[in-house]
Amino acid sequence: MKTPQDPARLLEDYANALSRLDRQALDGLVGDHMLLEIPFLKPGRLLGRTEIAAAHREIADNLEAIDCRIDHNLAGDGHAIAGGRLEVTRRGDIPRSLEFGMVVECDDSGLRRLSLYCDSRNLRRWSDKTIQ
Protein backbone atom coordinates (compact mmCIF):
# COMPACT_ATOMS: atom_id res chain seq x y z
CA MET A 1 0.00 0.00 0.00
CA LYS A 2 1.32 3.44 -0.94
CA THR A 3 1.54 6.14 1.70
CA PRO A 4 0.03 9.59 1.24
CA GLN A 5 2.33 12.22 -0.19
CA ASP A 6 3.48 15.22 1.82
CA PRO A 7 0.69 17.83 1.47
CA ALA A 8 2.89 20.81 2.36
CA ARG A 9 5.40 19.80 -0.32
CA LEU A 10 2.65 19.30 -2.93
CA LEU A 11 1.18 22.70 -2.11
CA GLU A 12 4.58 24.36 -2.52
CA ASP A 13 5.24 22.41 -5.73
CA TYR A 14 1.88 23.50 -7.18
CA ALA A 15 2.51 27.16 -6.30
CA ASN A 16 5.99 27.02 -7.85
CA ALA A 17 4.75 25.31 -11.03
CA LEU A 18 1.92 27.84 -11.30
CA SER A 19 4.42 30.70 -10.98
CA ARG A 20 6.41 29.21 -13.87
CA LEU A 21 3.20 28.54 -15.87
CA ASP A 22 4.61 25.02 -16.25
CA ARG A 23 1.65 22.96 -17.47
CA GLN A 24 3.57 19.69 -17.46
CA ALA A 25 4.60 20.13 -13.83
CA LEU A 26 1.08 21.22 -12.83
CA ASP A 27 -0.51 18.23 -14.56
CA GLY A 28 2.01 15.89 -12.90
CA LEU A 29 0.76 16.91 -9.45
CA VAL A 30 -2.87 16.06 -10.22
CA GLY A 31 -4.03 12.93 -8.42
CA ASP A 32 -6.83 10.54 -9.27
CA HIS A 33 -10.24 12.23 -9.28
CA MET A 34 -8.84 15.58 -8.14
CA LEU A 35 -11.13 18.53 -7.46
CA LEU A 36 -9.73 21.96 -8.43
CA GLU A 37 -11.52 25.07 -7.18
CA ILE A 38 -10.19 28.37 -8.53
CA PRO A 39 -12.53 31.39 -8.70
CA PHE A 40 -10.69 32.77 -11.76
CA LEU A 41 -11.90 29.91 -13.96
CA LYS A 42 -15.32 29.12 -15.41
CA PRO A 43 -16.67 26.95 -13.97
CA GLY A 44 -14.97 27.48 -10.63
CA ARG A 45 -14.97 23.75 -9.83
CA LEU A 46 -13.17 21.29 -12.10
CA LEU A 47 -12.97 17.54 -11.61
CA GLY A 48 -10.54 14.99 -12.99
CA ARG A 49 -7.36 15.02 -15.01
CA THR A 50 -8.96 16.00 -18.34
CA GLU A 51 -10.81 19.08 -17.06
CA ILE A 52 -7.87 20.17 -14.91
CA ALA A 53 -5.37 19.78 -17.75
CA ALA A 54 -7.64 21.97 -19.90
CA ALA A 55 -7.75 24.53 -17.07
CA HIS A 56 -3.96 24.55 -16.80
CA ARG A 57 -3.75 25.11 -20.57
CA GLU A 58 -6.19 28.04 -20.34
CA ILE A 59 -4.26 29.57 -17.44
CA ALA A 60 -0.97 29.36 -19.35
CA ASP A 61 -2.55 30.71 -22.55
CA ASN A 62 -4.28 33.67 -20.88
CA LEU A 63 -1.76 34.85 -18.31
CA GLU A 64 1.34 36.79 -19.17
CA ALA A 65 2.79 36.22 -15.70
CA ILE A 66 1.86 34.96 -12.25
CA ASP A 67 3.75 34.88 -9.00
CA CYS A 68 2.17 32.67 -6.34
CA ARG A 69 4.05 33.41 -3.11
CA ILE A 70 3.24 31.39 -0.02
CA ASP A 71 3.82 33.26 3.23
CA HIS A 72 2.80 30.48 5.61
CA ASN A 73 1.98 26.81 5.20
CA LEU A 74 0.58 24.49 7.89
CA ALA A 75 0.19 20.77 7.27
CA GLY A 76 -1.71 17.98 8.96
CA ASP A 77 -2.50 14.40 8.09
CA GLY A 78 -3.08 14.43 4.31
CA HIS A 79 -3.89 18.13 4.07
CA ALA A 80 -2.26 21.55 4.18
CA ILE A 81 -3.44 25.13 4.32
CA ALA A 82 -1.48 28.18 3.21
CA GLY A 83 -1.79 31.90 2.84
CA GLY A 84 0.05 34.18 0.52
CA ARG A 85 -0.10 36.68 -2.28
CA LEU A 86 -0.82 36.37 -6.00
CA GLU A 87 0.72 38.82 -8.46
CA VAL A 88 -1.06 38.22 -11.76
CA THR A 89 -0.82 39.84 -15.19
CA ARG A 90 -3.48 38.68 -17.62
CA ARG A 91 -2.54 39.17 -21.27
CA GLY A 92 -3.51 42.69 -22.31
CA ASP A 93 -4.28 43.80 -18.76
CA ILE A 94 -2.50 45.57 -15.92
CA PRO A 95 -0.82 43.60 -13.10
CA ARG A 96 -3.06 42.71 -10.15
CA SER A 97 -2.10 41.77 -6.62
CA LEU A 98 -4.26 40.04 -4.05
CA GLU A 99 -4.05 37.91 -0.95
CA PHE A 100 -5.16 34.29 -1.08
CA GLY A 101 -5.75 31.24 1.04
CA MET A 102 -5.19 27.74 -0.35
CA VAL A 103 -6.21 24.33 0.95
CA VAL A 104 -4.91 21.05 -0.43
CA GLU A 105 -5.70 17.45 0.33
CA CYS A 106 -3.60 14.62 -1.01
CA ASP A 107 -3.36 10.86 -1.11
CA ASP A 108 -0.95 8.37 -2.63
CA SER A 109 -1.86 9.49 -6.18
CA GLY A 110 -1.04 13.18 -5.61
CA LEU A 111 -3.34 16.13 -5.08
CA ARG A 112 -6.93 15.12 -4.39
CA ARG A 113 -8.26 18.64 -3.83
CA LEU A 114 -6.90 22.15 -4.27
CA SER A 115 -9.09 25.10 -3.34
CA LEU A 116 -7.96 28.69 -3.82
CA TYR A 117 -9.81 31.35 -1.83
CA CYS A 118 -9.60 35.07 -2.58
CA ASP A 119 -11.77 38.03 -3.46
CA SER A 120 -11.99 37.90 -7.24
CA ARG A 121 -15.23 39.84 -7.72
CA ASN A 122 -13.62 42.84 -9.40
CA LEU A 123 -11.17 40.92 -11.58
CA ARG A 124 -11.55 39.33 -14.99
CA ARG A 125 -11.29 35.59 -15.09
CA TRP A 126 -8.09 33.98 -16.27
CA SER A 127 -10.10 32.42 -19.08
CA ASP A 128 -13.11 33.98 -20.79
CA LYS A 129 -14.58 30.67 -21.86
CA THR A 130 -16.04 27.74 -19.99
CA ILE A 131 -13.50 24.97 -19.47
CA GLN A 132 -14.81 21.52 -20.35
DRENVO-233984 format. One record per residue (C-alpha): residue number from 1; residue in one letter; z, x negated, y. Coordinates in nm, 2 decimals. Layout:
BEGIN
(pt NUM; a; (Z; X; Y));
...
This chain:
BEGIN
(pt 1; m; (0.00; 0.00; 0.00));
(pt 2; k; (-0.09; -0.13; 0.34));
(pt 3; t; (0.17; -0.15; 0.61));
(pt 4; p; (0.12; 0.00; 0.96));
(pt 5; q; (-0.02; -0.23; 1.22));
(pt 6; d; (0.18; -0.35; 1.52));
(pt 7; p; (0.15; -0.07; 1.78));
(pt 8; a; (0.24; -0.29; 2.08));
(pt 9; r; (-0.03; -0.54; 1.98));
(pt 10; l; (-0.29; -0.26; 1.93));
(pt 11; l; (-0.21; -0.12; 2.27));
(pt 12; e; (-0.25; -0.46; 2.44));
(pt 13; d; (-0.57; -0.52; 2.24));
(pt 14; y; (-0.72; -0.19; 2.35));
(pt 15; a; (-0.63; -0.25; 2.72));
(pt 16; n; (-0.79; -0.60; 2.70));
(pt 17; a; (-1.10; -0.48; 2.53));
(pt 18; l; (-1.13; -0.19; 2.78));
(pt 19; s; (-1.10; -0.44; 3.07));
(pt 20; r; (-1.39; -0.64; 2.92));
(pt 21; l; (-1.59; -0.32; 2.85));
(pt 22; d; (-1.62; -0.46; 2.50));
(pt 23; r; (-1.75; -0.17; 2.30));
(pt 24; q; (-1.75; -0.36; 1.97));
(pt 25; a; (-1.38; -0.46; 2.01));
(pt 26; l; (-1.28; -0.11; 2.12));
(pt 27; d; (-1.46; 0.05; 1.82));
(pt 28; g; (-1.29; -0.20; 1.59));
(pt 29; l; (-0.95; -0.08; 1.69));
(pt 30; v; (-1.02; 0.29; 1.61));
(pt 31; g; (-0.84; 0.40; 1.29));
(pt 32; d; (-0.93; 0.68; 1.05));
(pt 33; h; (-0.93; 1.02; 1.22));
(pt 34; m; (-0.81; 0.88; 1.56));
(pt 35; l; (-0.75; 1.11; 1.85));
(pt 36; l; (-0.84; 0.97; 2.20));
(pt 37; e; (-0.72; 1.15; 2.51));
(pt 38; i; (-0.85; 1.02; 2.84));
(pt 39; p; (-0.87; 1.25; 3.14));
(pt 40; f; (-1.18; 1.07; 3.28));
(pt 41; l; (-1.40; 1.19; 2.99));
(pt 42; k; (-1.54; 1.53; 2.91));
(pt 43; p; (-1.40; 1.67; 2.69));
(pt 44; g; (-1.06; 1.50; 2.75));
(pt 45; r; (-0.98; 1.50; 2.38));
(pt 46; l; (-1.21; 1.32; 2.13));
(pt 47; l; (-1.16; 1.30; 1.75));
(pt 48; g; (-1.30; 1.05; 1.50));
(pt 49; r; (-1.50; 0.74; 1.50));
(pt 50; t; (-1.83; 0.90; 1.60));
(pt 51; e; (-1.71; 1.08; 1.91));
(pt 52; i; (-1.49; 0.79; 2.02));
(pt 53; a; (-1.78; 0.54; 1.98));
(pt 54; a; (-1.99; 0.76; 2.20));
(pt 55; a; (-1.71; 0.78; 2.45));
(pt 56; h; (-1.68; 0.40; 2.45));
(pt 57; r; (-2.06; 0.37; 2.51));
(pt 58; e; (-2.03; 0.62; 2.80));
(pt 59; i; (-1.74; 0.43; 2.96));
(pt 60; a; (-1.93; 0.10; 2.94));
(pt 61; d; (-2.25; 0.25; 3.07));
(pt 62; n; (-2.09; 0.43; 3.37));
(pt 63; l; (-1.83; 0.18; 3.49));
(pt 64; e; (-1.92; -0.13; 3.68));
(pt 65; a; (-1.57; -0.28; 3.62));
(pt 66; i; (-1.23; -0.19; 3.50));
(pt 67; d; (-0.90; -0.38; 3.49));
(pt 68; c; (-0.63; -0.22; 3.27));
(pt 69; r; (-0.31; -0.40; 3.34));
(pt 70; i; (0.00; -0.32; 3.14));
(pt 71; d; (0.32; -0.38; 3.33));
(pt 72; h; (0.56; -0.28; 3.05));
(pt 73; n; (0.52; -0.20; 2.68));
(pt 74; l; (0.79; -0.06; 2.45));
(pt 75; a; (0.73; -0.02; 2.08));
(pt 76; g; (0.90; 0.17; 1.80));
(pt 77; d; (0.81; 0.25; 1.44));
(pt 78; g; (0.43; 0.31; 1.44));
(pt 79; h; (0.41; 0.39; 1.81));
(pt 80; a; (0.42; 0.23; 2.16));
(pt 81; i; (0.43; 0.34; 2.51));
(pt 82; a; (0.32; 0.15; 2.82));
(pt 83; g; (0.28; 0.18; 3.19));
(pt 84; g; (0.05; 0.00; 3.42));
(pt 85; r; (-0.23; 0.01; 3.67));
(pt 86; l; (-0.60; 0.08; 3.64));
(pt 87; e; (-0.85; -0.07; 3.88));
(pt 88; v; (-1.18; 0.11; 3.82));
(pt 89; t; (-1.52; 0.08; 3.98));
(pt 90; r; (-1.76; 0.35; 3.87));
(pt 91; r; (-2.13; 0.25; 3.92));
(pt 92; g; (-2.23; 0.35; 4.27));
(pt 93; d; (-1.88; 0.43; 4.38));
(pt 94; i; (-1.59; 0.25; 4.56));
(pt 95; p; (-1.31; 0.08; 4.36));
(pt 96; r; (-1.02; 0.31; 4.27));
(pt 97; s; (-0.66; 0.21; 4.18));
(pt 98; l; (-0.41; 0.43; 4.00));
(pt 99; e; (-0.09; 0.40; 3.79));
(pt 100; f; (-0.11; 0.52; 3.43));
(pt 101; g; (0.10; 0.58; 3.12));
(pt 102; m; (-0.03; 0.52; 2.77));
(pt 103; v; (0.10; 0.62; 2.43));
(pt 104; v; (-0.04; 0.49; 2.11));
(pt 105; e; (0.03; 0.57; 1.75));
(pt 106; c; (-0.10; 0.36; 1.46));
(pt 107; d; (-0.11; 0.34; 1.09));
(pt 108; d; (-0.26; 0.09; 0.84));
(pt 109; s; (-0.62; 0.19; 0.95));
(pt 110; g; (-0.56; 0.10; 1.32));
(pt 111; l; (-0.51; 0.33; 1.61));
(pt 112; r; (-0.44; 0.69; 1.51));
(pt 113; r; (-0.38; 0.83; 1.86));
(pt 114; l; (-0.43; 0.69; 2.21));
(pt 115; s; (-0.33; 0.91; 2.51));
(pt 116; l; (-0.38; 0.80; 2.87));
(pt 117; y; (-0.18; 0.98; 3.13));
(pt 118; c; (-0.26; 0.96; 3.51));
(pt 119; d; (-0.35; 1.18; 3.80));
(pt 120; s; (-0.72; 1.20; 3.79));
(pt 121; r; (-0.77; 1.52; 3.98));
(pt 122; n; (-0.94; 1.36; 4.28));
(pt 123; l; (-1.16; 1.12; 4.09));
(pt 124; r; (-1.50; 1.15; 3.93));
(pt 125; r; (-1.51; 1.13; 3.56));
(pt 126; w; (-1.63; 0.81; 3.40));
(pt 127; s; (-1.91; 1.01; 3.24));
(pt 128; d; (-2.08; 1.31; 3.40));
(pt 129; k; (-2.19; 1.46; 3.07));
(pt 130; t; (-2.00; 1.60; 2.77));
(pt 131; i; (-1.95; 1.35; 2.50));
(pt 132; q; (-2.03; 1.48; 2.15));
